[in-house]
Amino acid sequence: MIEIRRIFTHVEQIQHEFGPVASTPLLRGAIGVVLTNPYAGRYEADILPMMEELQPVGLDMAQRLQAAMDVPVDRIEGYGKGAIVGAAGELEHGALWHVPGGYAMRELLGWKGDAKAYAKGQAEEKNGQPGNALSIVPSTKKVGGPGATLDVPMTHVNAIYVRSHFDAIEVRVPGAPLADEIVFILAMSTGPRIHARVGGLAANAISKWDGLR
């Protein structure tokens, strides 16, 4: 069911945004896998089998992106995901990425629970905290043609309310997706926006460890 045509990786280093040069540049990276959409051109009621098939794809992409960014997992502070569905597919095909893409990055970054356990507040604790990557991975998706761009949202890996890490990275895979393809995307960053200064919860003030605050 999974037929991959291309893998596209993009990493950027941001020194400043017309303000002081940062002592440590912000790294933002994205990886997109271009694969055949087995449901293109028709309506299929049961699309969940593909979600299961995408699990190892997500894990491989998360590892590839971290390697491309060339930082240890504890440097990853923001993440997000997305999908661009070719014109012969439907938006719901992009939604198949929610679980495989999100939990791949959470596993890479040290989340200690599973979906059902975490929903019940039973995630395994590590040093008094339930692992890492507690925040739900933000997502966006669209139907688009070859070369379509997607702004992939990113938030802090442990608390959505950390305002300094509200960010997005623009992703475009030249020549993809074709009508019968999907581009599945993961994104990561190493810190806040380079000149974040609009207040709100700071990363070093996370206290509830509930994925929100």
N, C-alpha and C positions, 0 to 999 in steps of 0.2 A: 504493500500500500504506500510505502514511503519511497519516492524516487527523487533524489536530490540532484538538481542541475548545477547550482552554484552556491558558494558561500562567500559572503561579502563582509569584510571587517573594516571598521573605521574608528580611529582613535585620534582625539585632538587634545592639545595641551594649551591651556588658556593662561596667559601671563597677566593680563589686565584687561579691563573694559573702560579705558580712558581715565583710569584712576591710578593709584600707586601700584607699582609692580609687586605682585605677590611673592612672598618669600618662598612659598611652595606652590608651584603652578597647579591649577585644577586639571585633572584628567577626566575626560568624558569619552566613553567608548560605546560602540554599538556593533552588533553582529546580526546579519540577516541571512537566512537560509532560503533558497529558492527551490521549491519542490512542486511536483505535479499535484494538482487538486483532483483526487479520484472521484469527486462528486460534481465536477464541472459539467455544465450543460443539462443538468436534470435536478429534480427535487428528490432528495433521499431523506426519508423520515428518521432513520437510525444512523446518525453520524458518529456516535460515541466510539465505535471501534478504532477510528483514526486517532482519537484522543489518547487511547492506550498506546498506540504505535508511536506517538510523538514523545513519550516519556524519555526514552534514551536520546532522542534528538535534542531535547531541551538540556539534558545534562551535558552532552558533548558541547553544545553551543556555549553554555555558561563557562565551562572549563577553557574553551578556546578564547573567549572574550577576556577572561582574567589573564591568560597567558599573553594575549596581544597587548593588554594594558601594562603588563610586566610589573604588577604590584601584588603583595601578599593579600590574602582575603581580608585581613583586618584593616586594610586601607580602603576597602569599598564601603562608602557611606550612603550612596544613593542607588536606586534601581528602578527600572520600568520595563514595559514590554509592549509589543504591538503587532499588528498584522495588516498586510495589504493583500486583498483578494483580487485575483484577475476577473475580468468582466464577465466570464462565463460562470462564475461562482456567486455565492451569496454571502452577506455579512456574517451569518451564523457560522460559516466555515472558519472565519477568522477567530470566532469565539472559542474554537477548539483549543486555542493556545493558552487560555486562562490558567488551567491547572498545570500542564506540562512545562510551560515557560516560567510561570511564577515560582512553582515549587522547586524547579531546577536551581534557580539562583538562591532560593532560601536554603536549600540543602548544601550548596557550595559554601555559603556564608556561615553555616553552623547552626541552623535552626534545629532544635532537638525534638520536636514533636511531629505529629502527623495532623492532617486536616481535621479529623474527627476529635482527636484528643485536645487540640488547641482550642477548638470551638467550645469545649467544655471546661477550659481553664486547667487542663491536666498535662500541659507540656512539661517535659522533663526539665528540671532546673539545673543550671550550671552556674556556680559561684553566686547563688542567690537569685539568679535571673533565668528565665526559661530560654536558654540558648541565645541565639542571635537572629537577626532578620525576622523580627516579630511583626513588622508592618506588612499589610497586604500590598502586593506589587501593583502599582497603578498601570492602566492599560488604555490603549486606543486602537481603533481599527477602522478600515474603510475599504471600499471597492474602488480600484483604480487600474489604469493602464500601464504599459511599460514606462518606467522612469518616474512613476508617481512618487511624491514625497509624503512622508508621514512624520508629524511632530510627536515623538514618543515622550510621554510625561515621566518624570522621576520624582520620588520623594525619599525621605530618610528611611534607612532600612529598619529602624527600630521604633520610629514614632512618626506617624503621618503629620502630626501637628508641628513638627520642626519646620518653621517657615523659611529658614535660610536655605533649605534643601529643595524647595519647590522649584523645579527646573524642567527642561525638556531638551531633547536633542533631535535635530532634523535628520531623517534617514531617507536615503534614495539609493536604490540599486539600479544602475543603468541597464536598460533593456528588460527590466522585470517589474511586475510579473506579466507574463503572457496571459492570454485569456483563460487558459486552463491551468494556471499556476497560482501559488500563494507564496508570499514572502512573510516568514515568521521572524520576529525581531526581538532581541534582548538588548538592554542598555544598562550601563553602570557608570557611576561617577565616584570620585575620591573625596568629595567634600561639598561645601556650600557654594552657591554662586560666588564668583570671585570677589565681588564687592558687596555682599549681602549686608544690609543695614536697615531693615524695616521692622525690627523688633520681633515679638512673638517668642514662643518657646525655643530656647537654645539647645543644641545637641547635648551640651554638657549638663543640662538641667532635666534631662529625661528622668522621671522618677517612678512612674506607675508600671512601666514595663508591660503594657497591655497592647502594644502596637499602635496606640494613639498618642499617649503622652508620657 
